[in-house]
Protein backbone atom coordinates (compact mmCIF):
# COMPACT_ATOMS: atom_id res chain seq x y z
CA UNK A 1 0.00 0.00 0.00
CA UNK A 2 1.28 3.42 -0.91
CA UNK A 3 1.95 5.78 1.96
CA UNK A 4 0.30 9.12 1.32
CA UNK A 5 2.57 12.11 0.91
CA UNK A 6 1.34 14.95 3.17
CA UNK A 7 3.67 17.95 3.18
CA UNK A 8 2.97 21.42 4.51
CA UNK A 9 -0.06 22.17 2.36
CA UNK A 10 -1.73 25.22 0.92
CA UNK A 11 -5.51 24.98 0.71
CA UNK A 12 -7.00 27.13 -2.03
CA UNK A 13 -10.55 27.84 -3.06
CA UNK A 14 -10.41 30.18 -6.04
CA UNK A 15 -7.52 32.67 -5.88
CA UNK A 16 -4.56 32.70 -8.23
CA UNK A 17 -1.81 30.16 -7.64
CA UNK A 18 1.51 29.42 -9.28
CA UNK A 19 0.88 27.75 -12.62
CA UNK A 20 3.07 24.71 -11.90
CA UNK A 21 2.34 23.67 -8.30
CA UNK A 22 4.60 21.40 -6.31
CA UNK A 23 3.45 17.81 -5.74
CA UNK A 24 1.16 17.66 -2.73
CA UNK A 25 -0.28 21.14 -3.16
CA UNK A 26 -3.96 20.91 -2.32
CA UNK A 27 -6.87 22.57 -4.07
CA UNK A 28 -10.41 22.83 -2.79
CA UNK A 29 -13.13 24.39 -4.90
CA UNK A 30 -16.46 24.77 -3.11
CA UNK A 31 -19.74 25.30 -4.88
CA UNK A 32 -20.66 27.90 -2.26
CA UNK A 33 -17.74 30.09 -3.40
CA UNK A 34 -18.62 30.35 -7.08
CA UNK A 35 -18.53 33.87 -8.54
CA UNK A 36 -21.32 35.32 -10.63
CA UNK A 37 -21.18 34.71 -14.38
CA UNK A 38 -18.95 37.18 -16.23
CA UNK A 39 -17.23 38.33 -13.02
CA UNK A 40 -14.10 38.34 -15.20
CA UNK A 41 -13.85 38.54 -18.97
CA UNK A 42 -13.84 35.36 -21.01
CA UNK A 43 -10.50 35.13 -22.81
CA UNK A 44 -8.86 32.76 -25.28
CA UNK A 45 -5.41 32.19 -23.81
CA UNK A 46 -3.97 28.72 -24.41
CA UNK A 47 -0.44 28.03 -23.25
CA UNK A 48 2.16 27.77 -25.98
CA UNK A 49 3.44 24.22 -26.56
CA UNK A 50 7.25 24.15 -26.69
CA UNK A 51 9.89 21.43 -26.89
CA UNK A 52 10.77 19.79 -23.59
CA UNK A 53 13.80 21.68 -22.23
CA UNK A 54 16.96 19.63 -21.68
CA UNK A 55 16.81 17.93 -18.31
CA UNK A 56 13.15 18.78 -17.71
CA UNK A 57 11.07 16.02 -16.19
CA UNK A 58 8.13 15.37 -13.97
CA UNK A 59 7.85 16.52 -10.38
CA UNK A 60 6.54 13.71 -8.19
CA UNK A 61 5.94 13.03 -4.49
CA UNK A 62 8.75 11.31 -2.58
CA UNK A 63 8.86 7.59 -3.30
CA UNK A 64 7.80 7.96 -6.91
CA UNK A 65 9.98 8.02 -10.00
CA UNK A 66 9.19 8.57 -13.68
CA UNK A 67 10.50 7.02 -16.87
CA UNK A 68 9.82 8.09 -20.42
CA UNK A 69 8.06 4.90 -21.41
CA UNK A 70 7.63 5.87 -25.08
CA UNK A 71 8.39 8.89 -27.27
CA UNK A 72 7.61 9.97 -30.82
CA UNK A 73 3.99 8.84 -30.77
CA UNK A 74 1.32 10.56 -32.86
CA UNK A 75 -1.38 12.19 -30.73
CA UNK A 76 -1.46 9.64 -27.89
CA UNK A 77 -4.71 10.24 -26.04
CA UNK A 78 -5.90 7.20 -24.13
CA UNK A 79 -4.24 4.15 -22.60
CA UNK A 80 -5.08 0.62 -21.51
CA UNK A 81 -2.77 -1.80 -19.72
CA UNK A 82 -3.55 -5.15 -21.32
CA UNK A 83 -3.64 -8.54 -19.61
CA UNK A 84 -0.08 -9.33 -20.75
CA UNK A 85 1.16 -6.02 -19.22
CA UNK A 86 1.72 -4.41 -22.60
CA UNK A 87 0.28 -0.92 -23.01
CA UNK A 88 -2.26 -0.05 -25.68
CA UNK A 89 -2.29 3.57 -26.89
CA UNK A 90 -5.10 5.22 -28.83
CA UNK A 91 -3.47 7.65 -31.27
CA UNK A 92 -6.74 9.42 -31.81
CA UNK A 93 -6.20 11.75 -34.76
CA UNK A 94 -4.20 9.09 -36.58
CA UNK A 95 -7.02 6.53 -36.24
CA UNK A 96 -4.87 3.70 -34.89
CA UNK A 97 -3.99 1.66 -31.82
CA UNK A 98 -0.34 1.09 -30.94
CA UNK A 99 0.89 -1.65 -28.61
CA UNK A 100 3.96 -0.89 -26.48
CA UNK A 101 6.02 -3.65 -24.85
CA UNK A 102 8.72 -3.31 -22.19
CA UNK A 103 10.47 -6.64 -22.67
CA UNK A 104 13.31 -6.15 -20.20
CA UNK A 105 11.34 -4.43 -17.45
CA UNK A 106 13.42 -1.26 -17.33
CA UNK A 107 10.42 1.06 -17.51
CA UNK A 108 11.01 1.94 -21.18
CA UNK A 109 9.12 0.33 -24.06
CA UNK A 110 11.53 -1.45 -26.39
CA UNK A 111 9.01 -2.40 -29.08
CA UNK A 112 5.94 -0.89 -30.64
CA UNK A 113 3.56 -2.21 -33.26
CA UNK A 114 0.30 -1.06 -34.83
CA UNK A 115 -2.26 -3.39 -33.30
CA UNK A 116 -5.12 -2.10 -35.45
CA UNK A 117 -5.90 0.91 -37.67
CA UNK A 118 -8.65 2.43 -39.79
CA UNK A 119 -10.80 3.79 -36.97
CA UNK A 120 -12.58 7.15 -36.74
CA UNK A 121 -10.80 8.92 -33.88
CA UNK A 122 -10.54 5.97 -31.47
CA UNK A 123 -10.54 6.79 -27.77
CA UNK A 124 -12.39 4.34 -25.52
CA UNK A 125 -10.49 1.12 -24.75
CA UNK A 126 -11.36 -2.06 -22.85
CA UNK A 127 -10.39 -5.75 -22.81
CA UNK A 128 -12.75 -8.68 -22.35
CA UNK A 129 -12.58 -12.44 -22.94
CA UNK A 130 -10.02 -12.49 -25.73
CA UNK A 131 -11.19 -9.27 -27.34
CA UNK A 132 -10.12 -5.64 -27.32
CA UNK A 133 -13.04 -3.23 -27.37
CA UNK A 134 -12.69 0.20 -28.95
CA UNK A 135 -15.05 3.18 -29.09
CA UNK A 136 -14.67 5.77 -31.83
CA UNK A 137 -16.99 8.43 -33.23
CA UNK A 138 -18.80 5.86 -35.37
CA UNK A 139 -19.35 2.85 -33.11
CA UNK A 140 -18.06 0.45 -30.50
CA UNK A 141 -15.94 -2.31 -32.03
CA UNK A 142 -14.61 -5.66 -30.77
CA UNK A 143 -11.36 -7.13 -32.10
CA UNK A 144 -10.09 -10.67 -31.40
CA UNK A 145 -6.73 -10.59 -29.65
CA UNK A 146 -4.53 -13.00 -27.72
CA UNK A 147 -2.02 -11.99 -25.08
CA UNK A 148 1.41 -11.47 -26.60
CA UNK A 149 0.17 -10.87 -30.13
CA UNK A 150 1.18 -7.74 -32.04
CA UNK A 151 -1.90 -7.70 -34.27
CA UNK A 152 -5.60 -7.91 -33.54
CA UNK A 153 -8.03 -9.85 -35.68
CA UNK A 154 -10.80 -8.54 -37.89
CA UNK A 155 -13.07 -6.22 -35.99
CA UNK A 156 -16.81 -6.57 -35.59
CA UNK A 157 -19.21 -3.68 -35.05
CA UNK A 158 -21.03 -3.88 -31.71
CA UNK A 159 -23.24 -0.76 -31.81
CA UNK A 160 -25.28 0.40 -34.77
CA UNK A 161 -24.44 3.44 -36.88
CA UNK A 162 -25.63 6.60 -35.15
CA UNK A 163 -25.90 5.07 -31.69
CA UNK A 164 -23.03 7.26 -30.46
CA UNK A 165 -24.11 10.45 -32.25
CA UNK A 166 -22.28 12.08 -35.16
CA UNK A 167 -18.64 13.08 -35.40
CA UNK A 168 -19.13 16.81 -34.85
CA UNK A 169 -18.03 18.60 -31.70
CA UNK A 170 -16.49 16.62 -28.87
CA UNK A 171 -14.97 13.51 -30.42
CA UNK A 172 -13.96 11.36 -27.46
CA UNK A 173 -16.09 8.29 -26.89
CA UNK A 174 -15.19 6.84 -23.51
CA UNK A 175 -15.82 3.16 -22.89
CA UNK A 176 -16.08 1.05 -19.74
CA UNK A 177 -17.44 -2.44 -19.15
CA UNK A 178 -19.59 -3.19 -16.11
CA UNK A 179 -17.72 -5.34 -13.56
CA UNK A 180 -20.26 -8.16 -13.91
CA UNK A 181 -19.81 -8.25 -17.70
CA UNK A 182 -23.48 -7.68 -18.45
CA UNK A 183 -23.33 -4.26 -20.12
CA UNK A 184 -21.08 -1.43 -21.22
CA UNK A 185 -21.14 2.35 -20.99
CA UNK A 186 -20.10 5.06 -23.45
CA UNK A 187 -19.49 8.71 -22.60
CA UNK A 188 -20.59 11.09 -25.37
CA UNK A 189 -19.86 14.81 -25.25
CA UNK A 190 -21.85 17.70 -26.66
CA UNK A 191 -21.42 19.19 -30.10
CA UNK A 192 -20.95 22.72 -28.79
CA UNK A 193 -20.30 24.82 -25.72
CA UNK A 194 -23.81 25.67 -24.51
CA UNK A 195 -26.92 24.86 -26.51
CA UNK A 196 -29.95 22.61 -26.42
CA UNK A 197 -28.97 19.37 -28.16
CA UNK A 198 -30.72 16.08 -28.69
CA UNK A 199 -29.45 12.92 -27.04
CA UNK A 200 -27.20 10.97 -27.23
CA UNK A 201 -25.05 14.12 -26.94
CA UNK A 202 -23.98 15.08 -23.40
CA UNK A 203 -24.90 11.71 -21.91
CA UNK A 204 -23.50 8.47 -20.63
CA UNK A 205 -25.20 5.68 -22.58
CA UNK A 206 -25.57 2.09 -21.45
CA UNK A 207 -25.89 -0.91 -23.79
CA UNK A 208 -26.30 -4.67 -23.52
CA UNK A 209 -23.11 -6.51 -24.44
CA UNK A 210 -24.45 -7.24 -27.92
CA UNK A 211 -24.94 -3.51 -28.51
CA UNK A 212 -28.70 -3.58 -28.20
CA UNK A 213 -30.98 -1.62 -25.90
CA UNK A 214 -28.95 1.57 -25.84
CA UNK A 215 -30.41 4.18 -23.50
CA UNK A 216 -29.41 7.18 -21.47
CA UNK A 217 -27.87 6.19 -18.14
CA UNK A 218 -27.24 9.80 -17.05
CA UNK A 219 -27.60 13.14 -18.81
CA UNK A 220 -26.62 16.79 -18.60
CA UNK A 221 -22.92 15.87 -18.69
CA UNK A 222 -21.36 18.32 -21.15
CA UNK A 223 -18.32 16.20 -21.97
CA UNK A 224 -17.78 13.05 -19.88
CA UNK A 225 -14.31 11.88 -20.90
CA UNK A 226 -12.43 9.69 -18.42
CA UNK A 227 -14.68 7.02 -16.89
CA UNK A 228 -13.95 4.15 -14.52
CA UNK A 229 -15.63 1.91 -11.98
CA UNK A 230 -14.32 2.40 -8.47
CA UNK A 231 -12.55 -0.87 -7.58
CA UNK A 232 -14.60 -3.22 -5.45
CA UNK A 233 -17.84 -1.47 -6.33
CA UNK A 234 -20.36 -0.96 -9.11
CA UNK A 235 -20.04 2.83 -8.89
CA UNK A 236 -19.35 4.46 -12.24
CA UNK A 237 -17.23 7.60 -11.91
CA UNK A 238 -16.42 10.18 -14.59
CA UNK A 239 -14.50 13.38 -15.10
CA UNK A 240 -16.46 16.02 -16.97
CA UNK A 241 -15.37 19.09 -18.92
CA UNK A 242 -17.77 21.92 -18.17
CA UNK A 243 -18.69 24.93 -20.31
CA UNK A 244 -16.56 27.91 -21.25
CA UNK A 245 -17.30 31.58 -21.74
CA UNK A 246 -18.45 32.64 -18.25
CA UNK A 247 -15.13 33.92 -16.88
CA UNK A 248 -11.93 32.65 -15.31
CA UNK A 249 -13.54 30.73 -12.44
CA UNK A 250 -16.66 29.44 -14.18
CA UNK A 251 -17.52 26.73 -14.68
CA UNK A 252 -15.39 24.31 -12.60
CA UNK A 253 -14.84 20.93 -14.22
CA UNK A 254 -15.51 17.94 -12.00
CA UNK A 255 -15.20 14.32 -10.92
CA UNK A 256 -18.43 12.64 -9.92
CA UNK A 257 -20.13 9.38 -9.19
CA UNK A 258 -22.51 9.03 -12.13
CA UNK A 259 -25.88 8.12 -10.66
CA UNK A 260 -28.37 6.28 -12.83
CA UNK A 261 -31.03 8.67 -14.20
CA UNK A 262 -29.09 11.58 -12.73
CA UNK A 263 -29.20 14.95 -14.48
CA UNK A 264 -26.05 17.06 -14.12
CA UNK A 265 -27.29 20.37 -15.45
CA UNK A 266 -25.96 20.99 -18.95
CA UNK A 267 -27.00 23.16 -20.72
CA UNK A 268 -29.60 24.72 -18.42
CA UNK A 269 -27.64 24.80 -15.17
CA UNK A 270 -24.24 24.02 -13.68
CA UNK A 271 -23.04 22.41 -10.45
CA UNK A 272 -26.51 22.15 -8.99
CA UNK A 273 -29.20 24.81 -9.36
CA UNK A 274 -27.03 27.57 -10.85
CA UNK A 275 -28.89 28.73 -13.97
CA UNK A 276 -27.06 29.19 -17.24
CA UNK A 277 -27.57 32.76 -18.49
CA UNK A 278 -30.08 32.76 -21.32
CA UNK A 279 -31.11 29.11 -20.93
CA UNK A 280 -31.86 28.54 -17.25
CA UNK A 281 -35.09 30.58 -17.20
CA UNK A 282 -36.50 28.35 -19.95
CA UNK A 283 -36.31 25.22 -17.82
CA UNK A 284 -36.77 25.91 -14.12
CA UNK A 285 -37.51 22.24 -13.47
CA UNK A 286 -34.22 21.21 -15.06
CA UNK A 287 -32.30 23.79 -13.05
CA UNK A 288 -33.85 22.56 -9.82
CA UNK A 289 -33.05 18.92 -10.67
CA UNK A 290 -29.36 19.44 -11.45
CA UNK A 291 -27.05 17.40 -9.24
CA UNK A 292 -23.99 18.78 -7.46
CA UNK A 293 -20.86 16.78 -8.45
CA UNK A 294 -18.53 15.25 -5.88
CA UNK A 295 -15.21 17.04 -6.58
CA UNK A 296 -14.71 20.32 -8.41
CA UNK A 297 -11.54 21.19 -10.30
CA UNK A 298 -10.53 24.76 -10.98
CA UNK A 299 -12.46 26.02 -13.98
CA UNK A 300 -11.09 25.13 -17.42
CA UNK A 301 -8.52 22.63 -16.07
CA UNK A 302 -9.88 20.12 -18.64
CA UNK A 303 -9.84 16.72 -16.89
CA UNK A 304 -9.57 14.00 -19.53
CA UNK A 305 -8.08 10.87 -17.96
CA UNK A 306 -9.25 8.88 -14.93
CA UNK A 307 -7.79 5.85 -13.18
CA UNK A 308 -8.21 4.41 -9.70
CA UNK A 309 -5.07 3.17 -7.94
CA UNK A 310 -3.67 2.99 -4.41
CA UNK A 311 -7.14 3.73 -3.03
CA UNK A 312 -7.39 7.12 -4.76
CA UNK A 313 -8.36 8.55 -8.14
CA UNK A 314 -5.78 9.95 -10.55
CA UNK A 315 -6.88 12.50 -13.15
CA UNK A 316 -5.09 13.85 -16.22
CA UNK A 317 -5.66 17.62 -16.39
CA UNK A 318 -5.05 18.66 -19.99
CA UNK A 319 -4.88 22.36 -19.13
CA UNK A 320 -6.81 25.53 -19.82
CA UNK A 321 -7.34 27.78 -22.81
CA UNK A 322 -10.22 29.95 -21.52
CA UNK A 323 -8.74 31.89 -18.62
CA UNK A 324 -6.34 34.78 -18.15
CA UNK A 325 -3.60 32.63 -16.57
CA UNK A 326 -3.10 29.05 -17.78
CA UNK A 327 -3.72 26.33 -15.18
CA UNK A 328 -4.03 22.56 -15.09
CA UNK A 329 -1.32 20.77 -17.08
CA UNK A 330 -0.70 18.10 -14.44
CA UNK A 331 -1.88 14.78 -13.10
CA UNK A 332 -4.02 15.31 -10.02
CA UNK A 333 -4.70 12.91 -7.18
CA UNK A 334 -8.15 12.86 -5.58
CA UNK A 335 -7.83 11.24 -2.14
CA UNK A 336 -10.62 8.85 -1.15
CA UNK A 337 -11.59 7.54 2.28
CA UNK A 338 -14.19 4.83 2.87
CA UNK A 339 -15.07 4.93 -0.81
CA UNK A 340 -15.71 8.66 -0.99
CA UNK A 341 -13.58 11.67 -1.96
CA UNK A 342 -12.36 13.55 1.10
CA UNK A 343 -13.11 16.93 -0.50
CA UNK A 344 -9.98 18.23 -2.23
CA UNK A 345 -7.52 17.29 -4.94
CA UNK A 346 -3.73 17.46 -5.01
CA UNK A 347 -1.02 18.06 -7.56
CA UNK A 348 0.55 14.65 -8.11
CA UNK A 349 2.66 14.79 -11.28
CA UNK A 350 3.55 18.34 -12.28
CA UNK A 351 6.50 19.92 -14.08
CA UNK A 352 4.86 20.18 -17.51
CA UNK A 353 5.06 23.99 -17.41
CA UNK A 354 8.08 25.59 -19.09
CA UNK A 355 7.02 29.09 -18.02
CA UNK A 356 3.91 31.08 -17.07
CA UNK A 357 2.46 30.70 -20.57
CA UNK A 358 4.38 27.73 -22.00
CA UNK A 359 4.11 23.97 -21.60
CA UNK A 360 6.08 21.05 -22.96
CA UNK A 361 3.41 18.48 -22.17
CA UNK A 362 -0.34 18.08 -21.71
CA UNK A 363 -1.55 15.01 -19.77
CA UNK A 364 -4.53 13.14 -21.16
CA UNK A 365 -5.22 9.47 -20.44
CA UNK A 366 -4.13 7.78 -17.21
CA UNK A 367 -3.99 4.00 -16.75
CA UNK A 368 -2.97 1.81 -13.83
CA UNK A 369 -0.93 -1.37 -14.14
CA UNK A 370 -1.32 -4.46 -11.99
CA UNK A 371 1.96 -3.60 -10.28
CA UNK A 372 0.66 -0.21 -9.13
CA UNK A 373 2.50 1.80 -11.78
CA UNK A 374 0.66 4.60 -13.54
CA UNK A 375 0.94 5.39 -17.24
CA UNK A 376 0.23 8.90 -18.50
CA UNK A 377 -0.36 9.89 -22.13
CA UNK A 378 0.90 13.33 -23.20
CA UNK A 379 -0.56 14.30 -26.57
CA UNK A 380 1.41 17.55 -26.89
CA UNK A 381 4.78 15.97 -26.08
CA UNK A 382 3.88 12.80 -28.03
CA UNK A 383 4.97 10.63 -25.11
CA UNK A 384 3.81 8.11 -22.56
CA UNK A 385 5.26 8.40 -19.06
CA UNK A 386 5.47 5.57 -16.56
CA UNK A 387 5.20 6.54 -12.89
CA UNK A 388 6.59 3.94 -10.52
CA UNK A 389 6.16 3.82 -6.76
CA UNK A 390 9.46 2.84 -5.14
CA UNK A 391 9.53 3.96 -1.49
CA UNK A 392 13.33 3.88 -1.33
CA UNK A 393 13.82 6.05 -4.42
CA UNK A 394 12.66 9.40 -5.69
CA UNK A 395 14.15 10.24 -9.04
CA UNK A 396 13.33 10.87 -12.68
CA UNK A 397 14.92 9.00 -15.56
N, C-alpha and C positions, 0 to 999 in steps of 0.2 A: 504493500500500500504506500502510495506517495505521501510524504509528509508535506503539509501545506506550508508555503512560504508566506510569513506574515511579518513584513518589515514595519518600520514607522510609516504610517499610511496617511495620505491626504484624502479626505472624503470631499467630493465635489457634487454639487447639484447641477448648476447650469453655467457658472462663470467660466471665463477663458482659462485655458490650461496649456502648458507647453505641448507642442504638436506631437512630440515623440516621447511619451511618458516612460518612466522606468518601470521594469517589471514589478508587479505588486501594487502599483498605484491603483487606488480604488475610485470608482465612479458610482454615484447614486443619482439617478434621475427620478424624481417623484412627480406623479401626475398632478399633485396639488400645487406644484411650483411652475406650471406651464405659463408662458407669457401669452398675451393676446396675439391673435394673428396680425402680421405685418408690424410687429413691434420693432423689427429691424428690416431693412430692405432685403429683397430676394436677389441674390447675385449669382452669376455663373463664374465660378472660380476654382476650376480643377487644378490640382497640383501637377506640375510638370514632371513627366517621367524621364529620368536620366539613367545613364549607365551606372551600375553598382561601382562605387569608388573602391580603389584598391584597399584591401584589408577590411572593408565593411562587412558586417555580419549581423546576425540576430542577437538581440539582448534577451536573455532568459533568466528565470529565477535560479538561485543556487541549486545545484544537483542536476540541472538539465544541460545538455549540449546539443548542438545542431550540426548536421552535415548537409552539404549540397547533394541531395540524392540524385538529381538529374538536372541537366541544363540543356539549353538549345531546343526546348519544346516549342510547339506552335499553339499559342493560346490555350494553355492548360487551365481548365476551369474546375473540374470535379474529379474526385478520387474515390477509389474503392480498393481496399486490401482484400485480395482474393484468398480462397481457401488454401492455396499453396504458398501464401505469403508474398506473392508477386503483387505489384501495384498497378492497377488499371487507371489510366488517365483519359478523361474526355477532353480532347482538343476541339473545343466547340465550334469555332469558326472554320475549322479545317475538316469538319464532318467525319472525324475518325476517332478510334480508340487505340491507345498505345499501351502495351504491356511492358513494365519495367521489372527487371530481375536483378537482385543483389546476390550473386552466386557465392561470393566469398564472405558475406556477412560483415563487410567493413562500413556499412552505412551509405554506400555509394552504388547506384545501379551500374552494373557492368554490361548489361545487354538491354536492348529495346527492340520491339517488333510491333508492327501494325497488326493488332488483333482483328480488327474489322474496320471497314470504311463505307462511305456512301450514305451516311445518315444526313439528316437535316438539323444541324446544330444540336448534337447529342449532349445531354447533361445528366439526367438521372441514371444511376447505376445501382444494380443489385445482383446478387448471385443466389441461385436456388436450384437444387437437385440436378446438377449437371448442366445448368444453363446460366448464361449471363443475360440479365434483363437491362434494357436500355430505353430511356424515354427521350424522344426528340420532339420537335415542333409538330411532327405529323402523327406520331403514334407511339405506343409502347411496343417494343420488339423483344423476342426471346431468341437467343443464339446458343446452339449446343456448344459445350466447351468442357474439356477434361483438364484437370489440374496438370500443370507442366507444359501444356500445349501453347504454342505461339500463335495459333490461328483458331478462330472460332468457326463453327459450321454455318450453314445457310440459315439466315434468320427467318423467323415467322412473325407475322403481324398479329399482335394480341388485341389491340383496340382498333375500332373502326375509324376510317377517315373522318375527321371532324370532331371526334370525341374529346380532343384536347384543345379545341379552338383552332384559330388560324395562326399564321406565323408572323403576324404584325405585333408590334409593341414588345413587351417583355417576352424573351425567347426561352428562358430556362423552363424546363419541365422536370421538376424534382420527382423522385420515385422512391418509395419505401414499401416493403412487404410487411404485412402484419405478422407478429411473432408466431401465431398459430398456423400460418400458411394458407389461410382461407381467403384472403383478399389483398389488394394492393391499393396504394394511395398515390395520387399525382398532384403536385402543387402547380397551379397555373396562374400566372400574373396577369395584370390588366394590360390593355392595349396602350392606355395613356396615363397621364398624371392624375387627373380628377375629372371624371365624367361618368354618367350613367351608362353601364355596359351590360349586355346580356351575358348570362352564364354560358359556358363554363369559366369565363374570365373572372379573375380575382376570387378563386375558390380553391379548396382542396377537394378533389374528387375521389370517390372510392369505387372500386370495381371488383367483381368476382374474378377469380384467377384466370378464367377463360376470356376475360375482357368484357363480359356482358354486365348488364345491370348498372351501368355507370350512373352515379347520382352525386349531388352535392353533399359532402360530409360537413363542411363549414364554409362560410361565405364572408364577404366583407374584408378579405385579406388582400391588400393591394398587390403585393408580390411576395408570396411565400416561397422562399428559395431553399435554404437548407432545412431538411426535415429528418427526424430520427425518433425512434421509440426509446424512451428511457429504459435502460437495462433493468430486467427483472419486473417489468410492468407492461401494460398495454396502453400506456399514455403516449400519444403522438405529440411531439413538440416540433415547433417550427420557428425559424427566424424570418421576419417580415420587413421588407423595405416599404416605409411609409411615403407619403406624398411630399412633393417639393413645392416651393413657391410661396410659403407663408412666413419666411424669415429664418434667421440663423438657427433658432432653437425650436422650430416647429417644422415637421412633426417628428418626435423621436421614433426611431425604428425600435423593434422589439423582438424578444424571445417569449414564446407563450406555449402553454399546454393548449392544444387545439381540441376544443370540446365539441362533441358531435352536435350538430344543428346550431352551433354557436355562430353569432353574427358579430364581426369585429369592426364594423363601422364604415368601411370604405364603400362609396365615396361620400356618404351623407354626414359622417361623424368621424372622430378620431379619439382613440384612447379612452373609451367610455363616451358619455353624453356631451362631447364637445362638438358643436355643430360646425360643419364645413361652410365657410362663407359662400352664399349663393345657392347652396344645395340643401343644407340642413333644414331650413324652414319648409321645404317641400315635403319632408318626410319625418315629422316629429316622432312617429312611432319607431322608425328606424334609429333615430338618434337616441331615444330612450333605451332601446334594446342593445346598444353597442356594448360589448364587453371590454373590461380593462385588462390589458395583457399583464403577464407576470413580471417581466423585467424590461425596463426601457433603456435603450442605448441613446447616447447623445445624437441629436437630430442629424440626419444625412450621413451617418457613419457607414451605412450600406452593408449590413450583415448578410453574407452570402453562404458561408459554410457552417455546418453544425455537426459536432461529434460528441458523444458522451465517452468519458474515460476517467479513471481514477476517482469516480464518484461525483464528478463535476461535468459541466458542459463547456465545450471549447468552440469558439465562434470566430470565423474569418471575417474581419471588418475590411471591406474593400476600399473604403475611404470616400470622402465627400467631394462634391463638385458645387454644391448649392449653399455655400456659406462663406462669410468673409475671410475666415481663417481655416485652412484645411485641417480636418481631424480624421480619426479612424486609422487606417493603414497599419493594422496590427492584428494579432490573434488575441482575443479576449478570453478570460476564464470566468465562468459564472459559477460561483460556489453553490453547492446544494447541501442541504442537511435534512435527513429524514424524508428524502424524495422531493423536497421543495427548494426553490432558490432562496437564499438567505436575504436577498434584497439589493445586492450591488453586483457590479462586475469589476474585473481587474485586468490591467494590462498583463499579458502573459508573454507573448513573443512580440517585441517591438524592435526598433532599429531600422525600419524600412524608410524612414525619412532621411533625406540627404540635406535638408535645409527647411526653412519655414514654409516654402512653397514648392519643394521638389521631393520626389520619392524615387527610389530605385526598385521598389517592389510593391505589389498590391495583392494581399492575401485573398484567396477565394475559397475553394473547397478545403475541408479538413477531414481527415480519416484517421481512425485509430486501428493499430495493429494488435494482434493477440498478445504481443509482448509488452504492451503498454506504450509503445512508441506512437507518436503523432506524425502524420504526413500533411504538409501544407502546400497547396498549389498557389503559385504566384503567376498570374497571367501577364502582368507587365514585364516582369523579369524573365519570363519563359522558363521558370524553374519549378522543381519540387524540392522542398526541404524536408528532412527527417529530424524530428525532435526526440531525443532519447533521454530517459530519466536514469541517471547514474549517480546515486547519492554521494559517491566519493569524488566525483569530477564536476567541473563547471567550466566548460570551454566550448569554443566554436571551431569547427574544422572547415 
